[in-house]
Amino acid sequence: MTDTTETCTLCDLPIRGDPVTADDTSGGDAPDTAGETFCCRGCREVYRTLGDTDPEAVSADDLDAASGGNDVPEDAETAFLAVDGMHCTACEAFLETTARNGEGVYDAEASYTTEMLKVSYDGSKTNEETLVESVSRLGYRASVPEVGTAAAEEERFGRDELRTVLGVLGAMSVMMIYVLFLYPSYLGIYSESFLYEPATHVIVFVPVPLLSTIVVFLVGYPIIRSAYVSLRAGTPSMDVLIAGGALASYAYSMYVVATGGVVIYFDVAVAIVAVVTLGDFVQRRVKRRALGSIGDLDFDRVTSALVRDAAGTHEVDVDALEPGDEVVVKRGERVPLDGTVVEGEAAVDEALVTGESVPETREPGDAVIGGSVATDGRLVVRVGERAASTYDRLLAQLWNVQSGSGGTQRLADTIAALFVPFVIALALVVAGGWLLSGAPVREALTIGVSVLVVSCPCSFGLATPVAVAAGVNRAADDGVLVTNTDAVASLADVDVVAFDKTGTLTEGQMRVTDVAVGDATERDVLRYAAAIEREANHPVADAVVGHAKEHDALTPGGRTLTSDGGRAVDGAINDGDPGTDATDASDVLHVADFEERRRGAIGTVDGARVLVGHPDLFAGADWTVPDTVSRAVTEAQGDGAIATVIGWDGRARGVLAARDTAREDWRETVEALARDGREIVVVTGDDQSRVSQFETHPDVADVFAGVLPQAKAAVVERLRGAEGTVAMVGDGTNDAPALAAADLGVAFASGTELATEAADATVTEGGLRSVRRLFGIATTTRARVRQNFAWALGYNAITLPLAAIGLVDPLLAAIAMAASSLLVVANSARSYRLGE
């Protein structure tokens, strides 16, 4: 099999090996795929079904190219930078503009949701270090993520924590002084002259301005900076009102203190900054989990390889490998890059990359995928022409998807683009109008400040996150850990739910479901099969041994037998047998002359020569296969099971059918989601023969089998273009790009760490039942968000006119703002009645 630079018609990703064409199917040609080439049968079937949608909806540009609209050459290099200090969409626009102005930069795309910046650049003109320096300004700090270490994260955590603690403590100190001295005076409990006494003046009017300055300008710096860059970018955000309200209250209060007055509003300024900073800190902790997925993936990434050349074998960095190099892959090691086996034979586990549930034997001439594991042998692999790893392509694809923009909170920013200029203009017009009407300067300024403070969008900003937080807590009670709160609010609008098969709709473990025998007893078939399979390293082998144990078929006549690796000692096994231990010695049969074969194994059990494995293994060894055994094999394979034949003394005696069994409640889950009007789709890397039970279910609209991992994200994009909002449910590393690309990704905690980190929600307990509950929670959460937005907008519609005519001073404005926020919180915290 040779490498090719062709790209897939569906996903536009490079085709590894020979392309799949329209004619490459037993079902005959189809006119809608004539002349097209695909990376896998799955992509071809997706194109057959959904090929009439807009191709741009699923092009590789959606995954691999920045959205800035600039042309990016194919040979451009790409840098993914972690940026500390991103706060809103205005930060995105500022950083994108800053990066694009750098020499040699083609395009840039930022995402404050994951605090990532993707830059496409000319490697001959600039490098990552220069890019980091160019965007590290105005308090933003860019860096190349140090995956596999916690130092950077700890440092960032400490800085955010320090700022939050300073904000809370500073605000508490200011409010304490207000409670003891200022509020009683304003309410008439103390006389106003009390505040003019020298001792009181020192106690109150020295520390309060000082503490307020620290809170507003040191703790509130990110808010002020975000407001500045949003104005500079021409997209004013809510931070403009937050910063405007805090700075106006602060500046007015400093003016009052400087002119000898005592009615000051430092409490408003520090309260605004402290509350927003605390909320932002909590939000950052959730957002930064997204970066952990890249670190988890790179823990398993191959960074060095053992190269064999004329001088012998020596270790080199994977980046130094070139096409044609020969690398040695020992048992248990990962294949560094895609290539072809030139020497050796081994069962290769590709589950991490492809999701296939069963390892496949690879021998000279076979292609292997970078990132797969040689489980039971040694291979020499010649690096392919593209010197690329499928695993690394998954890594890059996940970076691309997660650094993209999105999130329901953008609704607030969209409204802010209209609301903020209106409020600022209103405050200026109101203050100017009062001045022109003859009002004193202090009174005009007070009314202008009141307009800004009363419009400070705390309730508006809390409308989504507080409701979503309540939904997240409810989901946690139901066994679902939500890691991307933005995605949950949109879950109720999902049109299509795409399920991975292995480990999601199924248990993800092979089990023997049927035993067929010829001229032997079932006990003998199980006994001999388990004796051989106990020595093998294969999921089906484990299933066979487990089934034999369940049926008490491992001990012939009560005798304790062992393999050649150990000897029987009073029913126990010594440490010479790596496959057993003393606790299960009585279950072990004696196996001599054990030898692994391609797609099977052979050995001597209790004096009989026993062969176990694929049906083709028996034909190649010239063993007799009775018609009863052949029919059992055909029936098992036709039903999507893996048929393992067992024989001894030159004759096949029985067949074990093993399969990945479906979860008990998969039908209930599919039916419940379909009742709500959602379309159900199954996307799997397994072949067509193993998905028959899902294809025949009336509520399953489509089953796309044989989809390669790098194409799964493109399938999700295609579904979105054809049907609408898409949720993806999966569990494997191969599902990670699709989980990240979907509008909402749901992973099972029993799957890989990468899948759970790439997803928006992780099912920790309850299985598919919790998936059903999550959709109900999302419906209620969406209703709460809409209620909160309605109240926040209604609040501003009432209070802004009152402030403009002078009926609300800054203190009352602050109280009204706090009351509005409390109502939003109370509505969000109400007990859940799912589906309300």
N, C-alpha and C positions, 0 to 999 in steps of 0.2 A: 504494500500500500504506500502510495507516494503522497507527499504534502502538496498542497495547491494554494494559490493565492486567491482563488475564487471566493466570492462571498455569497451568503445565503439570501435567497429572494425575500424571505420573511423577516429574519432578524438582522440581516446585513452584517453578520459577524463572519470571520474567516472560516472557511470549510476545512476541517482537519481530515485529510484523507480524501477518498473518492466521494464526489457529490452524489446525493440522492436526486434522481430525476423523476419526471412524471411517469416514465415507462417502468420504473423500478418498483413495481407493485403487482401482486397477484390479482388485484382487482381490475387491472386494465388501465389504460390511459384515461385521463380526464381532460377535457378541452381547456379548462381554466388554469391548468398547470403546464400546458404544452410549452416546451422551450425553456422552462424555468429550472433552476437548480437549488437544492436545499442542503443544509448541513445534517439533517436527520429526517427520518420518516415523520416524526412528530410535527416538525415545521411544515412539511408538505401537507399534512392533513389539516393543520390549522389554516394554511393558506387556501386549501380547498373549501373549507367551511366559512372562513371570514375574509376571503380575499377581495371582496368588493368594497372593503372599507378604505378610508383615505390612507395611502401608503405612508404619508408623512407622520401619521399617528404612531407608527411603530418603527420608524427608521432608526438606524443606529445613532443618528444625531441626537435623538431623545436621550440616549444613554451616554454617549461618548463625547458629544460636542457641547461647548458652552452655549448659553442662550443669548449671548450678547449680540448676535447677528453678524459678527465678523467671520470672514473666511479663514478656516484653519487648515493649513496644508496637512496631508496625510503623514508626513514625516515629522510633524511637530512633536515636541516633548511636552509632557504634562506633569505639573507639580500640584500636589494636594497639601495645602497648608492649614494648620490649626490656628485660628485667630482668637485670642483672648480679648474680650471687651465688646463683642458684637451684641447689639441690644435690640435692633429692630430692622425693618426693611430699609430705612435710611442708611444704616450702617452698611448694608449690602451694596447699595448704589454708590456710596462713597468709596468703599474698598475696590469695587469693580472699576470705577473710573480711575482711581489711583494706580491700580495694577496695570490697566491698559495703557496708561501714559508712559510706562516704563519701556526702555529700549528692548527691542526683540520680542515683545509680548504681542501675541496675536489676539487673544481674547481672555476674558476672566469671568468667572461666575461665583458669587458668594451666597452663602445660606446661613442666616442667623439661627435657624432652627437647630442645626448641628454644629454651628461655629466653624464652618469650613470655607476655604477659598480654593477654587480650582483654577489654575492658570495654564493656558496653552502658550508655549513660547519656542523661540528659536534657540536651540542649545549652543549654537556657535556665537551668539551675541550676549547671552545672559545665563544665569544659573540659579539654583534654588536659594543660595545664600544671598544673592543680590535681590531676588524677589522678596525675601524675608525682610531685608533692610528697607526696601522701597515702600512697603505697606505698613511697617511698624512706626506709626506716627500718631499724634493726637491721642495717645493713650492706648491705641491698639497694639497688641504684641503678637506678631506672627511667628510661627515656628514649624519646623518639619517634625511631625509627631514621632516621638521616641516610643515605638510600640514595644511591648514586652517589659517596660519599666514603669514604675509608679512615681518616679521622682517629679516629672513635670506635673502630673495630676495633683500630687500632694502640694506642690508649690502654689498651683493655681487655687487649690482649695483653701490654703492658708490665707492667701490674699483676700479672697472673697469673704471668708469668715471674719477676718480682721475688720474689713470695711463694714460688714453687717453689725458686728458687735459694737464698733464705735458709734454707728448710727443709732442703735437701740439705746445704748448707755447715755449718749449725748442727749437724745430726745427725752429720756426718762429724767435726766438731771434738770433740763430746762422745764419740763412739765411739773417737776416737784416744786420748783421755785414759784411757778405760776399758781399752783394749788395752795401754797402756803401764804403767798403775798399778793399776787396780782389779781387772781380771780375773786378773792374776798373783797378787794377794794372796788373792782368793777361792778360787783353785785351789791355794793353798799354796806357790806358787813364792816369793813374798815372805811374810815373817811379817806378822801383822796389825798389829804395832807400827809397821811401816813407814808405815802410813797415818796414824799419830798424830804422826809427826814434824812439827815446825812448817813446814819447807820444803815437804814433801809435802802437808801440809794446805792451804797457800796455793795450790799448783799445781793441786790437785784440787778442793777443796771450795769454792773461790771461783768459778772460771770455769764449772764444770759446772752449778751451780744457776742462774747468770746466763744462760748459753747456753740451758739447758733452758727457762727462763722465756720467752725470746724465741721459741723454736720452738713451745712449747705454746700460748702466748696470742696471739702475733702471727701466726705462720704458721698455727696451728691454729684461728684465730678462726672461719673459715667452718664448720668442723666443729662447734665448740662452739655456734655460733649455730644451726646446723641441728638439733642435738640439742635445744636449748632450744625452738625453734619447733615441733618435732615433739611434744614433751611438752605444750606449750601447746595445740597443735591436737588433742591426744588420740590421735595416731597415731604412737607411738614408732617411729623408724626405726633402721637399723643404726648411724647416727651416734651414737645414745645409747650404745651399747656401745663404739664407738671412742673417743668423748669420755670416757666413763666410765672405760675402761681407762687412757687417757693421764692423765686428771686424778687418778685414784686412785694411780697409780704416782708421779706428780709430788708430790701432797700427802703421801703416805707418806714419800717420800724427803726432802722438806723438813722433815717432822717428825723424821726420824732425824738429819738434819744439825743441826737446832736443839737436839736432846737429846744431841749429841756422838757419835752412832753413825757407823759407816762403811759399813754394808751398805745401799747405796742403789740405786734402780731408775730413775734418770733415763734410762738407755739405753732402757728399755722405752717410756717416754713419748715421747721424741724419735723413736724408730724408727717407732712407730705413726703419729705425725703426718706424718713425712717421707714414708713410703711411701704413705699415703693421699693426701697432697697431690700427690705426683708423678703418681699414677694419675689423680687428678681433673683435673690439668692436661692430660694427654694426651686424656682423654675430652672435655674442654671444646673442644679444638681441632676434634674431629670434629663435635660437636654444633653449633657455631656456623656450620658450612658451610650449615646449613639457612637461616640468615638471608640468605646470599648470594643465594639464589634471588629474593628480593624485590627486592634491589638490581639484579640483572641484568634483571629484568622492567621496573623503572622506568627503566632506561637507555633503553628503547625507548618508554616511555610518553609520550604527547603532553601537554605542559604549557602550551602556548600555541597560539593559533589566529588566523588572519587573517580578521577579520570584515568583511563588506561591508554597508554601510548607506547612507542618504541622504547622509552626509557623506563617503563614499568608503570606502577600506579602511584598517583599522588593527588592530594586534595587541593581543589581550587574553588574560588568563589563562583557561584552559579552564574553571576553576571558576566564572567569571563568565558563561559562556554560558547562554542561556535558550532554551526551546523557541521555534522560529520564527526564530531567528537564522540568517543565511546566512554560511557560512564558505567561504573560497577554499582549495582544496587543489591545490597545484601538483604537477607531475610529480616523483615520487620521495618525496613527503611522505605522512604518515599522516593518515587521516581522524580528526579528534579525537573525535567522538561519533557514535552511530548517527543516521541521518537519511535524507533522500531527495534525490537529485540533481535540481537545478532548472536546471542549465546545464552544458554541456560533455559530453564523451564520453571515456572512458579505460578501459583494461584494469585492473581492480582485483585486486591480489594479496591474497587473504584467508588464505593458507597459515598465517601466524603465528597466526591466531585460529581458523580452522576446520579446517586440515589438508588442505583441498582442494588437489590437486596442480596445478591449472590455473587461471590468472587468468581472470576473467569480465569481459566488457565491460559497463560501466554507462553509461547515458544518462539524460536527463531522465525522471523518473517512477520510476526504479529505486531500491530501497533499498540503502544501503551500511552496512557494519559499522564501528563505531569501532575503530581499531587497524589497519585494512587500508591498503594502499598503492596510490596511483595510479601505475602503472608507466610509462604512456606518454602522458599527457595531463593537462589541467587540468579540475577539477570545481568547481562551486559546489554546496554541500550545505546543505540546510535542516535544522537540528537538530530531532530528533523530540520528541514530546510529553514523553517521560520524561527527555530530556536526559541519556541514559546511554550509556556506551560498553561494548560487549561485551567489549572488551579490559580495561576497568577491572573489569568483573564477574568476569573470569577472575582478575585480580589479587586482588580481595577474596576470591574463593573459595579461592585458594591460601593466603592468610593464614589463612582460617578452618580449613582442613584441617590446615595445618602447626602451628597453635597448639593443636590438639587433643591430648589425652593419649593415651599408649600406650607400648609398649615391654616387652620380655621381662624387663628388669631389675626390673620391678614385682613379679615373683614373690618376689624377695629381700625387698622391702619388705613384702609380704603376710606372709611368714613372720616377718619382724622384729617385726610388730605383736604376735605371740604370743611369740616367742622372747625379745625384749628384757625385757619385764616379768618373765618367768620368771627370767632370769639375775640381774636386779637384786634381785629378792626372794630368790633363792637366796643371793646374796652377803651380804645383810643377815642372813638367818636363820643362815647358817653362822658369820658373825662373832659374832652374838649368842649362838649356841649355845656357841661356844668360850669366850666371856666367862663365861656362866653355869656352865660346867663348871670354872671356876677358872683358865683359861689367862691369862697376862699380856696386857695390852692390846696390846702390840706384836705378840705372836704372833697374837692374834685378828685384828688389822688386816691382818697379813701374809697370813693365810689368805684373808680376805675379798678382798683385792686380787688374790690368785692366782686366785680364781674369776672375777673380772672380766677379768683379763688373758688367762687361758687360753681364755675364751669370746670374746675379741675376734675378730670375724668376718672376719679377713683372708682365710682360705681360702674362707669362704663368699662373701665379696664378690668374690673373684677367680674363682669358679667359672664364671660366665658370661662376663665380659669377656675373660679370658685365652683361653678356648677360642674365643670369637668372633674375637679378634685373630688367632689362628692360622689360622682359616678365612679371614679377610680377607686375610692374607698369601698364602695358597694361591690365593685367587681372583685376586689381583693378578698372580700368576705365570701364570694362565690368561687374562689380558686383561680382568679385571673389577675396576673400582675401586669399593669399597664405601664409601659415605659415611654410612650409618646402620647402625651395627653392631647395634643392638637388633633390627632387622627380620630380619637374616640368620638368627638362631637359630630363627625361626618359619617360614622358607621351606619347610622340609621338610614342614610340615603344610598346605601350600597345596592346596586342592581344585579351584580354577578358575584357569586361566591365560588372561587376556584380552589379546589382541594388537591393537595398532593395525595398520592395513594399510600406509599410505604411509610409506616410509622404514624400516619395521620388517620386515614380511613381504616388502616390495618394496624395490627399490633407491632409490626416491624420486626418480628421474630419468626423464624421458620418453625413449623410444627408438622409432625407426621399426622395426616388426617385419614389415610386409608392404607391398608395392608392387603395385598393380593398374593396368593400363594399358588404354586403349581403342584409338583409332586413332593411337598414337604409340609410340615406343620408350621403354623404361624409362630409358635414359640421358637422353633429352630431358625426360622428366617430372621426373627428379631435378635436372637442370641448371637448368630454369626455376624450379622450386619453390625451390631453394636460393638462386638469385639474388634472389628477392623476400624470402624469409624471413630472409636475412642482414641486411636493413635493419630487421626487426621486433624487438621486445623481448618475447619470449614463450617459455616452456619448449618448446612444440611446435616453434617456429621453430628453436630451438637443436638440437633433435633432428633436424629435416630437414636442416639444414646439416651436422651431424655425419655423418649417414648418406650424404649426397652425397659428402663427403670420403672416407669409407671406400671408396666405390665409384668414386672418381676421376672424378666426373661434373661437376666445376666448370669445367673448361677446354675450351672448344669449339675443336677443331682446333689446340690449342697456342697460341692467341692469348691475350694478357693483356688483360682487360677490367675496367673499373672503374665505380663508380657516379658520379653527377654530383658527389658531394662531393669527388672527387679526380681526378687525371689520371695516366695511365700514363707513367712515366719509366724506360725501360730495365727494364721488368718490375717496378718498385717503385711503391709508392703514397706520395703525399705526405701530410702531416699534415692535409690538408683532409677526409679521410674518417674520421670518428670511429669507424666500425665496423670498420676494418681497420688493418693495419700492414704494414710492408715485408716482414716474414717470411713472410706468406702471400699476397703480391700476386698470384702466379700462379694462385691459386684464386678470384679475384674476377671476376665477370661485370659487364658494364656495365648499370646500371639507371638509366633516365631516368624522370622524372615519377612518382616513387614517391609513393604516397598510401595512408595507412592507412584502412581501412573498418571498420565494425562487424563483428567476428568474422573479419577477414581483411585483405588488402592487395592493391594493384594497382600495376603499373608497366610500363614498356616495357623489354624485354630483347632486345638484338640485333635491334631493329626490330619485335619482336612485342609486342602488348599482352597482358600476362600477369596473370591473376587467381588468387589463392591464398587458400583459407580454408574456412569452414564451408559445407556443401552449400546451406544456405538463401541464402547470399550469391549463388550463381549463379542461383537462381530469381528473386531480386529484381532482378538485373541483366539478366534476359531472355537469359541465355546458354543455349545448347543443352547438355543433359545426356543423353548416350546411355544406353541401357538397361544396357549393360555397366558403366558408371560407377555408375549408381544401384544396381545389385545389389551392387557392391563396397562402396558406402557402407553399405547395409543390413547386409551381412555383417560389416563391421568394427564397426559400432555394436552389433550384436547380440552380438558377442563381447567387449564392454566396452572397445573401443579408441576413440580419438578419430580420426574420419575427416576428413582434410584433402584437399580437392579441388583439382586443378591444371588450369588451362586457358589457352589462348591463342587469339587471333583469334576470340573469340565462342563457343568450344566447349570443354567440359570434356574433358580428355584422360586423366586418371588420378587415382588415389586413393592417399594414403599413410596407413597405419594406425599410429598411435603409441599407446604405452601405457607405464605404469610397470611394468616387468618384475619378476617375483617373484624373490626371492633363491634361489640354487641349492639351498640346503639347508633351505628352509622345510618341505618335506614330512618330511624326516628329523627335524627338531626337533619338529614336531607329533606325529609317531608315537612318538618317544622319550618325550615327556611324557605322552602318552596311555597308554603301556604301564605307567606307574607309577600309573595310576588317576586321573589328573587330567583334568578336563573342559576342552576347548579352545574358546574363544570369540573371535570377531573383532569388534571395535568400530571403526567407521570413519566419517568424515565424507563419504566418497565415496558416490555413488549406487549403487543395486542392480546396475546393468549392469556395474560394474567389479569385482565380487567373485565372479563365477561360479566361478572355479577353486577358491576357498576353500570355497564352499557345497557343492560336490560331493565334497569330500574326506571319507571316512567317519569320520575321527577329529575333525573339526570339528563340535562339537555345535550351535552357533548362529553366525550372522553377522548382526550388527546394523548396517545401512548407513544413511547419512544422519543420523547422530547429531550434533547440534550440540555444540560444545566445552563449553558450560556444562552440558550434560546428561551428559557422559561420567562425571563423578564420581558422579552419581546412578545411572547404570547400574552402576557398580562397587558402590555400596551395595546396589542391588537384587540383583545377583548374590550378594553376601555373604549377604543375607537368605534367598535361595532355595537356595544351594548350599554356603556355608561360606566358608573363608578364600580370599581372592582375591589373585593377583599380576597386576599390569598391566605390559605391555611396550610402550613407545612411544618416540617421538623428538621430537615437535613441541611447541611452546609450548601448543597447544590440548590436548595430553595432560597438561600439568603438574598440573592439579587432580586428574585421575583417578590419576596416578602417586602423588601425595601421599595421596589418599584410600584407595588400596589397602593391604592388609596389607603388601605389598612391591611397590615400583615399580622397574622396570628400564628404563633409558634407554640409547640409543645415543649415543656421543660425537659421531657425525657429525650429530646433530640439534642443536636449539637449546640455548643455555646454560641457559635456564630449565628445560627438560625434564630436563637432567642434574642440575641442582641440586635440583629437586623430587623426584627419584627417590632411592631408597635405594641403588641400585647402578647404575654406568655401565659399559657395554661399550666398552672402548677399542680392542680388537682381537679378531679371531676371530669376530665376527658372532654369528649364532644358535648356533654351536657353543659359544661361551662361555656363552650363556644355559643350554644344556643342562648344561654343567659346573658352573655355579653351583648348580643344584639338587642335584647330587651332593655338592658341598662342604657344602651346608646340612644334608644328612642326616647326614654324618659329624660336623659341628659339634654338632648336637643331641645325638648320642650322647655326645660328650665333655662337654657341659654336664651331662647327667644323671649321668655318672660322677663328675664333680667335686662335684656336690651330694651324692651318696651318700657320698663320702669326707668332705666337710666336716661333714655331719651325724653320721657315724660317729665322727669325731674328737672332736666335742663330747660325744657320748654316753659316750666312754671317759675323757676328761680331766677333765670337770666333777666326777664323783664322786671321782676321785683328788685333785683340788685341794680339794674340800670336806672330806676327811678328813685334810688336812695333808700329803699325800705329794708335793705339787708346790708349790714356792715360786715367787715371781714370776719369778725368773731362769729356772728350768726351764720355767715357763709360757710365757715369751717364746720360749725355744728351741723348745718344742713347737709354738707358734703359727707360728714361722718354718718349721719342718720341714713342717708341714701345708701351708703356702702353696707351698713348693718342690715338694711332690708334685703339687699342683694344676697348677702351671706345667709340670712335666715331663710330666704326662699330656696337657696341651693341646698341647705342642710336638712330640709324637710325629709321625712321618711319616704322611701321609694315605693311607689306603686307602679310596677313595670308597665310601660305602654301608655302612660297617662298623656 
